[in-house]
Every structure is written in structure tokens, then in C-alpha cells.
Amino acid sequence: MDLIDYGFDPSFYIPPDMDRGEDQRIPARVTACHKERYELACERGAAFGRLKAGVYHAGSPEHYPTTGDFVLIEYNDSGDSRIVKTLRRRSFFSRRDPSKRPSEQAVAANFDYVFIMQSLNMDFNLRRIERYVTLAWQSGAVPVIILSKSDLARDIEGYISAVEGVAPGVAVFPVSVVSGAGLEAVEGLLKPRTTVVFLGSSGVGKSSLVNALAGRGIMTVNGIREDDSKGRHTTTHRQLVMLQDGAMVIDTPGMRELGMWDVSRGLGGSFGDVERYFSRCRFSDCSHIAEPGCAVRAAIESGELPRERWESYVNLRREAQYAEDKDAYIHRKEQMFRGIAKANRQMEKNGGKQRWI
């Protein structure tokens, strides 16, 4: 097995100080994550591995591997190999761990595209798309929005227009695995040694699309509840699968809760239409709440910036700040409320009207 076919580039992933002549460790790619065991692909073929306890432990600087990671292993041909190092990542997707807060949960690594899937049925949700796009830009990969089950929609162009309004600059593809519509356009992105991670809630058709792109049934498919169009969980763990054309896909369990973690870059990528107003404010430290000369408030009042779009930006930024530093978030929130109270007192002095200076 040639690991280069799995996207491995020695010049990028191997540490420059590694002694290739004496080091007996070999690189591998994580193709699936289970509780304490990992499925691997390496030059010796498929293997299983476990973390070396002396390297991976609480407080260790070493990143715990996730699906798509390249790692160094001490290969064992008669049992589980030992994973001894996680190699540097060129892209990485994480979210706030829903079971341990605040804590980061790794989802996937080393991918080229993030296929954000949303079905054109009762579960269609623009706010969820904004979340996925923000995290996709943060990951370092290119987001692509896939609108599945297009055969069920009457106004496809209307859906596309709505999505483009909250995801400017992101390619949008309506597809149907039933009719085959749109599949050719998506297949055009799947080049050999390219990795795509699929994200979306349960029931949006991730596994069905993977099967359609693969030309064979490699993922189990379940139906959705007819009363609310919400799906049953099909994928139970993150798994990397190589397609016949040499492209790879990472399917993930449906994530209805997608908590923000670090999205400092992602917000700028997905909300560039919002942040472009910041430099136009009179004050460089404008909070966009009550200051005079605020370009954001002026754009909202004129209708140039949709209020819903601004509220989404504020909510995602607030959630990310809380996850990153709870104490700092509370301090900023207290400052904000003090600013609002001060503005209200000023309004009372002005006879109940805000005076713009």
C-alpha cells in the first residue's frame, strides 16, 4: 500500500529533525476512530493501533489523533501497533464537546473540502448552515454546500438564493441521489488523493450521497421520520473511505448540536459581509451597541445589512468566546451591560431620544 495515494506528502508531514535512517517508526493515516482503538492505513497495509501511554496523557502537548490524521507508528505485525506521534495538520475541524464542557472534540483532519449537507425538506435551516460554514472556513479547507433531496423541492432556485445570502462566495450544489441530478458536478471535485469531510445533521443523506459517489453501498442508510423529517443516526463513528477514483471521504455522525470552539478566522470567512462595516465605524473599539457613528447600526437601520444576519454573527461570536474563556466572556458581558445602562441614562437626559453626535 502506497501511503501517497492516501494524500501523504513526506515533505509536509514528516518533522525536519526526524532521523530517517535510524527511526524505525513509519507513517500511517487514521481511517477510523473507536473508543481506544484506531484503524490505520500504512505501507504494510491495513492495521489497528493504540496510543502509546507515555506519549498521550492528560496534559500532554501531543494532539490526540482523529480520523484523517497522519501519525507515526511502531508497527506490530502480530497485534496492535503503537501510535507514538501525531504529525502536523494542514486542516482540522473541531467542535465543542457536547459531553464535556468546556472541551474541544476533534472531528476530522487533513481534508481539502468540507461538504456541508442540508436537505431540502422540513429540516432545512439557514442558521445551521452559517454554523457549518464558519467552522469550515476555520478548519483551513474549502466549504462546499450540498443541498440534498432536490427531487423533493419545488423552488430549488429559491433555496439556492437563500443559501447564497448567508454563505457568500461558497459554491452551492443541489443534488438528488434518486434522479442523479447534480452528482456529476460534485464528482468533478473528487480528484485522486483529495479528501472531503461530510458534515450535516442526521437524515440529510450523507451516507446515501457517499454511496452514490462511490458507485456501491459502502455506508449503511436509514430513513427519516416522516412527521418531522429528522433522521436516525446511521454513522456511529468517523470513518475515512477511499472511492474507486482515488478520492477519499470522511463521513461523520450526524451532529444536530454544533457548538462553536475556536472560530477567530472562520467568522471572518463566513461573515465578511458583516465585518466589512467595522472599519467604517467612527470609533475603532465600537461595540456596535449605542455608540454614535456606528456603521453596523446604520447599515441595519437602512436595510443594507439584514438584522438576522447580524444577530447570527453576534450569537456565534458570543458562543465561541464563552467556550474559549468563560471568565473573560462574563467580564465582557458585564462591560456590555454597563455600556447599555450608560446609553439609557444618556437617552433619559435627551428626553428619551438617542442623540447622534
N, C-alpha and C positions, 0 to 999 in steps of 0.2 A: 504494500500500500504506500503510495506516494503522498506524503502529507501536504505537498504543494497543491495537490488537487483539492485539498480542504481549505485553501486560502492562506497557507503558511508561507511567510516570507522571512527567511532567516535573517536578512539584513535589518528587518524592523523588530522582530520579536526576541531574538537572542541577545542577551546582555553583552556589550562590547568587551567586558572584562572576563568573560567565560573562557576557560582554557579548553578549547575543543579537542585538544589532543589527549588530555588525561581524563576529562569529565566523562563518566560513564552514564550520565543521565541523558535521556532522549526526549525530544519534544513530542507532545500529543495534543489533540484537541478534545475538549469535553463535549460529548454529543448528547448527554442526558444527565440530569441530577436527580438522585434519590436522597433519602434521609442522610445516610452516612456513606453512600457508595456512589461512584461516578462511572458512567460508561465513557470509554475513550476510543479514539482512533489514532493510531501511530504507525510507524514504519513496519512494525511486527504484525499489524492487523488490528482487529477489534480487541479491546481489553477492558478490564474493570480496574478501578483504583480506589484507594482510600487516602485520606490526608495523613501526612506524617505528623504525629502528635507534637514532636519537638519543634516543628515549624509553625503549625497552625494552632493557635490557642488564644484565649482571651487576652487582649492587649497586644497581640502580635501585629507588626506592621504589614505582614503578608496578607493580601486580599484573598478571601475565601473564593475559590473558583465557582463560576456559574456556567450555564450552557453557552457554548461558543468560545469560551476561554481557551487560550493555548497555555499549556503547563509543561513543566519538566517533570519527568517521572523516573523512578528507579524501577525498570521493567522486571516483572516476575512472570516467567512463562508457566509456572505451576500454581499460581494463585493471584491474588490481587496485587497490582503494582502499587508503589507508594508515590503519591504526589508531593513533591518537595518544593515547588515554586510556581507561582502564578506569573506568567510573562506579561509585560505591559500591554495595555489595551489601546486600540485605535478608536473604538467606540464602546459605549457602555450605557446600559439602560437600567435604572433602578427606581424603586418607589418606596414610600414609607411602609414599613412592615405593619400590616393590619393587626398582628397578634402581639407585637412588642413595640410600644411607643415611648419615646421617640426612637426609632431604629430604622436603619436602611436595609432594604431587601433587594438583593441583586436579582435581575430578571434575565438578562442576556448580555453577551459581549461580542465584539469584533464582527459587526454586521455593516452592510453598505446601505441598506434601505430599511425603513420602518413602514410596513404596510399596515395602515390604520384602517380597520374594518368597521363599517357601520351598515346595518341592514336597513333597507327601505321599507320598513314596516312600522308597527306601533312603537318599537324601541328606538327609533331614530332620535338622536339627541345632540344638538349643536354644542351644548356646554361640555359634553363628554369629548367631543371631537377637539375642542380647544385644549382640553387637558392633555390628550394624547399627542397633539401636535407640539405643544410646549415641551413635553418630555422627549419627543423625538428630536427636536432641534437641540435640546440639551445633550442628548446622547452623542452627538457628533456625526450622525448619519443623516440621510436624506429622507424626509417623510413623504409618503405617497398615500392618498386616501382612496380606499376601495369601497364603493357603495354596492354592497351585495344584494342579491334578490331583486335585481332591477326588473325582472319579469312581473313582479307584484306591484310596481309603481305605475301610476298614470301620468304624473308630471315629472319625468326624470330631469328635464332641464331646470325645473323649479328647485329641485333638490340640489342640483349641481351649483346653481346660483347662490343658494343659501349657504352651502359649504364654502364656496369661494369667498363669501363675505366674512367668514370667521377664520379662514386659512389662506390669506393672500399669498400667491406665489407657489402654492403647493398643487401638484398635479392631482386631478380627481378622475377616477375611472369607475363608471357604473358597469357592473358585471352580473351575469346570471349563469350559474353552473347548469341550470335546466336547459336554457336555449343556447348556451355557449357565447352569448353576446358579450363583447368586451374582453374575453380571455386572451385573444391574440395580442392586444395592446399591453396587457400585463406581462405576458410571456416575453415580450420584447425587452423587458428589464432584467430578465433572469439569464445572465451570462455565466459561463463556466467560472468557478472559483469565487462567484459572488454569493454573499449571504444576505438573506432577508429575514427579518423578525416580524412575525404576525402578532398584532395586538388588537384586542376587541373583547367585548362582553360575551358571555355565553349565549349561544344561539344565533350569532351573526353570520355563521357559515364559514369560519376559518378552516376547519377540518375538511369541509366539502370542497373549498377552493384549492387547498393543498392537494387533495386527491385529484381534482380536475387538472391541475397544472402538472402533476406527476404522471397522469395517464393511468393510474392504478390506485387501488384502495389501500393506502398506507396509513390512514388515520381513521379511527372509529368515528362514526357520525351518529348523532342523536337528533331527535326532533325538538320542537319548541312547544311551549304551552299555548294553545290556541286562544285562551282567554286574555292573555296579556303580551303575547309574542316574546316572552322571556325564555331563555334557553336553559337546558340542563347541562351541567358541566360534562364535557366529553374528554378533553385533555386534562390529565391529572398531574402531569409534570412537564417541565420544559424539555423539549427534545429537538435536536438538530437532525434533519433528514436530507440526504443528497438525492436530487432528482436525476433523471436519466440524462439530462442535458448538461450535467455538471454543476448546476446551481444548487445552493443549499438553502433550506428554510428552517426557521426555528419557530415552532408552534408553542404557544403559551396557554396556560389555563385561563379561562375567561375571568376577567378582573372587573367586576362591577364597581368595586371601590378602588380608586386610583389616587392614593394620597401623594401630594407633592413632596419632594425631598429637595435636592439642590437643582434649581431651575434658573439660576442667575443669567445664564446665556440663553436658555430656552425661551424665556419671556421676551427677550429682545427679538428672537427669531419669529415667534408666532404672533407677537403683538407690536410689530414695528409700526403699524398704522396708528397705534396709541402712543407709543413712546416718542414719535417724531414731534409731538406737541411740547414735550418737556423743555426743549431748548428755547421755545418761544415764550415761556413764562417770564414775567418781569423779574422774579427772584429765582436764583439758581437752586435754592433749597425749598422751593414751593412744595407744599404738601397737597395742593390741588383740592383744598377744602374750603377756605374762606379768604385766601389772600387776593388782593387786588391785582389785576393784570395777569390772571391765570389763564393760559391759552387752552388748557384742558376744559375748564368750566365753560369758557366762551364757545369752544367747539361743540360741547354737549348742548348748550342752550340754543345754538344756531342749527342744530341737527346734523352738523358735519360729522360729528363723532357719535354713533349710536350709544345711548346710555347703557344698554345691555352689554355692549362690548367693553365699556369702561368698567362696569361692575364686575364682569368676568375677570378682567385684568387685576383689579383690586383684590378680589377673593382669592385668586391663585397666588398672588404675591404674598398676601397675608398668611395663607396656609403654609407656603414654603418657609416664610420667616419663622413661623411658630415651630415648625419641625426642626429647623436649623438651630434655633436658640430660643427656648421658651421664655427665659428671664428677659432677654433683650426685647423679645416681641411684646411682652407685657409692659415693659418700660416705654416702648414706642407708642403703644396703645394709650397709656396714661397721658403721654405728651399730646397725642392727637385730641383726646377729650378735653384737655386743658385749653388747647387751641380753639376748639369749638365753643367752649364756655366763654372764652375771651371774646370771640367773634359775636356771640349772642349778647354779651354785655354792651359791646360797641353798637350793635343794632338797636338796643333799647335806648341808648343815648341819642341815636339818629332818628328817633321816632318810629322805630320798628322797621326801618328800611336800611338795606345794606348800602353803604356809601363806597363807591369805587373811586379811588384816588389815582 
